[in-house]
Amino acid sequence: MAFSEPASAERNATQANTCTRKPRILLAASGSVAAIKFGNLCRCFSEWAEVKAVATRASLPFIEKASLPQDVMLYTDEDEWSTWTKIGDGVLHIELRRWADIMVIAPLSANTLGKIAGGLCDNLLTSVVRAWDYSKPLFVAPAMNTFMWNNPFTERHLVLIDELGISLIPPVTKMLACRDYGNGAMAEPSLIFSTVRLFLESKAQSSAGSVQ
């Protein structure tokens, strides 16, 4: 019960503000070749919403930072520690959780999927997820080799994150970076964007209708 009041206050403040400002989207990339599309994903969202970004260390070799919109701040694991120096300073993964209306992990690698399903939080991205307020939406767009996607562990992990309330944007069938052809490729950034935007706009319309 000690934790319910701050959480409720946070939710109420978010609900009160989203009607008068742009949506706040936290985009995150984990270690997959599909992270080469992360700049494109950020551009899709930044034209419609306020965007902040998180990248794991394994994703950084695939992200061209120059491709990110100038107004999108990219946070890495090092920022989690460099922004905190003493008791009373803000904790980055908590501040990002408070700021965001919605989180989108794209690409979600098999490794990060397993971490989230197991409750691990050993980097900035998974710490945000572990501290996430699940009254707010969280979408994931997996990206992995077809055999990894068809692995029994993947099915178990997807069941577990579904129980948390995490929404899946399914991968697609195409030629993969590893030259295999099959299911497991991340959905295109335009589809990820349209799925999230439609969700939020439908939710806003539903809320407006219930008030009337």
N, C-alpha and C positions, 0 to 999 in steps of 0.2 A: 504493500500500500504506500510505502514511503516514496516510491518512484512514480506513482500514478499522477500526482498533481503536476509536476513539471512537464510530463508527457502530455497531459491534457491541455495545459497552457500553451505548449508548443503547437499542438494541433489546432487549437482555437485561433491562435495568431495567424497560422498559415491559411486557414479557411477564410479568415476575415480579409486577408491581403490579396489573395489570388484573383479576386474580382476586380481589383483596381490597378493591377500591374501585369507585366508579362509573366508567363510561367517560368519557374526556375528549374532548369534541367541539369542534373549532374551526369555527365557522360564518362564512362570508364572503359579502358581497354586493358585486356590481359594478353598473355604471351601467345599470339597466333600470327601467322603471316597475314591474316585478314586485317590486322591492325594497320596495314598500308592504306586502308580506306577510312581511317579514323579522322583524318583531316576533312574528307568529304562529308562524313557524318556530322562533324562539328559545324560545318558550313550550312548544312541542311537545317539544323536546329537554331543556329545563331540568327537567322533571318526572322525567326518567329518568337524566340524565347531568350532569356538570359541563360548563359551557358558557362559552366565551369567543368574542367576535365581532370580526370585522374588516370594515370598510367602506371602499370607495374614495371618493374625493372626489365622483365623479360619481353615486354611489348615495345620498349623504347627503340631497339634497332630497326623496327618496322615503321616507326612514326616519323614522318618528315615534319619537324616542328614549324618550318616555314610555311607549311600548307595549312596550319591552323589559323583561323580568323584572329586578327590582332586583339580583339576584345575578349578572347577566350584564354583564361589563365589555366595552365597545365600544372598540376601538382604531382609530385613523385614521392617515393618512400622517404627520401632525404628531407623533404619539407615537413614530414610528420614530426621530425625531431628538431629541425632548425627553427621552427616557429614557436617552440616551447623552451623557455629558459628557467622558469621558476614557478613555484606554486601560485596559482591564480591566473597564469597565462591560459589562453584558450588552447584546447586540444583539437588539432586539425580535423581528425575524422569525426569528432562530435560537431564541430562548427559546420562542416560540410553537410552532415545529416540535418542540422537545424536549418541551414540555408535552403536546401533543395525541396522542391515540391514533388519531384519524381527522379528516380535514378534509372539509368539505362547502361547495362554492361554489354558492349559490342566492340570487339568479339569477346565471347566467353570461352576460354580454353577448357579442355578436359581437366587440366590440373586445377584451375581456379574453381570449376564446377565441383570437383571433389572436395576442395577446401571448404567451400560454402556449405555443401551438404554435410560435412563433418564438423561444422562449427569452428573451423580454424580461422585465425585472424593474425597472420604473421606479416602482413604488409598493409599499406594504407587502404587499398581497395577492399580487402577482406575485412579490415577493421570497420570501415564504413558500413559494410553489409551486416556485420555482427551487431553493430550498434543501431541499425536501421529501425525506424518507427514504421511498422508494417501496416499502419493505417494509411500510409502513403504508398503509391504504386512503385514497384520495382520490376523492370523488364530486363530480360536477358536474351541475347542473340548468339547462340553457340556457333563455334567454328572449329572443326576438327576433321581428321581423316575419317573416311567412311567406316573403317574397321573399329576405330575408337568410338564413333557414334553408335555403332551396333553392339559395342561391348556391353555385357550384362551390367557392369558397374554403372554405366551411363544411365540406363533405365532406372536403376535404384536411386541414383543421385537426383534424377529429374523428379521422381516421386517425392523425395524429401524436400526439394526446394518448392515444389508445388504446395506441399503442406504448410510451408512458411507463408504462402500467398504470393510467391514470385511468379510473374507471368512470362511465358515462353513465346518468343518469336522464332518459329521453327527454322532450321537450316534448309537449304535447297539442294537439289541434285544438279551437279555440273562437273566440269573438269576441275580438279583440285590443284593446288600449288604443287603437291607431291606427284602430280601426273596420274593419279588414280581418277577414275570417273565414278561418281556415286554421290550419295547423300552425305551432308556434313558441312557444306559450304555456308558461310554466313549469309543471311539475307542481305539484299542490297540496301545501302544507306537510305535511299529514297523510300523503301518499303518500311524500314524501321521507323523513320520519321513519320510517315503517314499513319502507321499503326498507333504510335504514341499520341500524335496530335488528335486523331479521331477519338481515341479513348478519353483524353482530357476534355475535348469539346462536347462529347456525349455526356460526360459526367457533369459538366457545367450546365448543360441544357436540362438535365434531369433535376439538378439542384434548383434551378430557376423555376421549373415546373412545379416542384413540391412546395416552394414558397408561395406560389400563386394559389 
